[in-house]
Each structure stands twice: as C-alpha cells, then as structure tokens.
C-alpha cells in the first residue's frame, strides 16, 4: 500500500498559547513552543524547534474537514410542508430533498513523525489514528531531541542522540 503524498511544508514562527491551534495540510515546522492547552496538527510530520507542553497530532487524515478539501456535512433541510389545495385539485405533496453525500474516506499518514528539539512535556501526542494521552511521569524531564513515531500500531517516544 502506498503512502499518501503530502504537499509542501508550512513554516510558522510563533508560540502556540492555550486555546490556540495551528493546522497544516502538509508538514509543519514550528519555530517556537507549544504551551499547555495549545495544539498543533499536521497531515504530515511536525517539527517543533522549541518545547512541547501542549498537544501535537501528526499524520492526521488527509482530505478531511480539517484541511478544508472535503465538503462539510450539513444537516438535511426539513421536509417541505404539505400544501393542501382546493378539493377539486387534489393535494400536492413534495418529497424531502435527498441527504448530502458523505465526505470522502480519510487516509491516515501512519509514517508521520513528531520531532521536538527542547523540552518534551506533552499533554497528548497522536500519529494517524493512534492517540496517546501522556502523564507527568512519562514525559517529565525529557530534554534534547525527542522523536515520536508509530511502530506496529504502538506510539514510540525516543530521545535521539544521547
């Protein structure tokens, strides 16, 4: 099975604060940190030149509602009222409109990675459809370059270069 292709990399120079979200329909390079309550999402890889104390979700579904390329599902309109005509004309009833088509199937990028160059104290990380909420004891004190990847449907967090 071939891996999905991802468009060019998006580079953002900012600090992502609580309640803020940055999304990229490609790879994302963040020059700055993600504070607790902040979130970065990308359809490809995420590289953070700074600290991750919030949430990072890489390899999210391509062609989904996040990237704006799929039609958003809308609620069907209520059926039109039945119009009763004069008794000599009979009654005229109209059928409700058909429901909207479902959005296209999502394709996760399970080969995506998350790289953090400074402190790794994440609230949550995800690769594709695999999520891992993190506790303090798992990530507290991880310094240096950290790589988060998926291996055999399991999220692996490793410190690189030492």
QUISUL-V933648 format. One record per backbone hydrogen bond with DSSP energy under -0.5 kcal/mol. NH is the residue of the N-H (numbers start at 0). CO is the residue of the C=O. E is the energy in kcal/mol with one decimal. If there is no record, write none. Layout:
BEGIN
nh:NH co:CO e:E
nh:NH co:CO e:E
END
This chain:
BEGIN
nh:6 co:24 e:-0.6
nh:9 co:26 e:-3.1
nh:11 co:28 e:-2.8
nh:13 co:11 e:-0.7
nh:13 co:30 e:-0.8
nh:15 co:13 e:-0.5
nh:15 co:32 e:-2.8
nh:16 co:14 e:-0.8
nh:18 co:36 e:-2.0
nh:19 co:16 e:-2.4
nh:21 co:38 e:-2.2
nh:23 co:40 e:-1.6
nh:26 co:6 e:-0.7
nh:27 co:44 e:-2.9
nh:28 co:9 e:-2.8
nh:29 co:27 e:-0.5
nh:29 co:46 e:-3.1
nh:30 co:11 e:-3.1
nh:30 co:28 e:-0.6
nh:31 co:29 e:-1.0
nh:31 co:48 e:-0.6
nh:33 co:50 e:-2.8
nh:34 co:15 e:-3.1
nh:34 co:32 e:-0.6
nh:37 co:34 e:-2.5
nh:38 co:19 e:-1.6
nh:39 co:54 e:-2.0
nh:40 co:21 e:-2.8
nh:41 co:56 e:-2.2
nh:42 co:23 e:-1.7
nh:42 co:25 e:-0.7
nh:43 co:25 e:-1.6
nh:45 co:112 e:-2.4
nh:46 co:27 e:-2.6
nh:47 co:114 e:-3.1
nh:48 co:29 e:-3.1
nh:48 co:46 e:-0.6
nh:49 co:47 e:-1.5
nh:51 co:118 e:-2.5
nh:52 co:33 e:-2.9
nh:52 co:50 e:-0.6
nh:53 co:33 e:-0.6
nh:54 co:37 e:-2.5
nh:55 co:123 e:-2.0
nh:56 co:39 e:-2.6
nh:57 co:125 e:-2.8
nh:58 co:43 e:-1.7
nh:59 co:41 e:-2.2
nh:61 co:106 e:-2.1
nh:63 co:60 e:-0.6
nh:66 co:63 e:-0.6
nh:67 co:63 e:-0.7
nh:68 co:63 e:-0.9
nh:69 co:63 e:-0.7
nh:82 co:91 e:-1.3
nh:83 co:81 e:-0.7
nh:84 co:82 e:-0.6
nh:84 co:89 e:-0.6
nh:88 co:85 e:-1.8
nh:89 co:85 e:-0.9
nh:91 co:82 e:-1.7
nh:92 co:90 e:-0.5
nh:106 co:61 e:-0.8
nh:108 co:58 e:-1.6
nh:109 co:107 e:-1.0
nh:111 co:108 e:-1.4
nh:113 co:147 e:-2.0
nh:114 co:45 e:-2.8
nh:115 co:145 e:-2.2
nh:116 co:47 e:-2.2
nh:117 co:49 e:-1.9
nh:119 co:141 e:-2.4
nh:120 co:51 e:-2.9
nh:120 co:118 e:-0.7
nh:122 co:53 e:-3.0
nh:123 co:53 e:-1.2
nh:124 co:131 e:-1.7
nh:125 co:55 e:-1.6
nh:126 co:129 e:-2.1
nh:127 co:57 e:-2.3
nh:129 co:126 e:-2.3
nh:130 co:128 e:-0.6
nh:131 co:124 e:-2.7
nh:133 co:122 e:-2.2
nh:137 co:134 e:-1.0
nh:138 co:134 e:-1.4
nh:139 co:135 e:-2.8
nh:141 co:119 e:-0.6
nh:141 co:138 e:-1.9
nh:142 co:140 e:-0.7
nh:145 co:115 e:-2.8
nh:146 co:157 e:-3.0
nh:147 co:113 e:-2.7
nh:148 co:155 e:-2.3
nh:150 co:153 e:-2.9
nh:153 co:150 e:-0.6
nh:155 co:148 e:-3.2
nh:157 co:146 e:-2.7
nh:157 co:155 e:-0.5
nh:159 co:144 e:-3.0
nh:159 co:157 e:-0.5
END
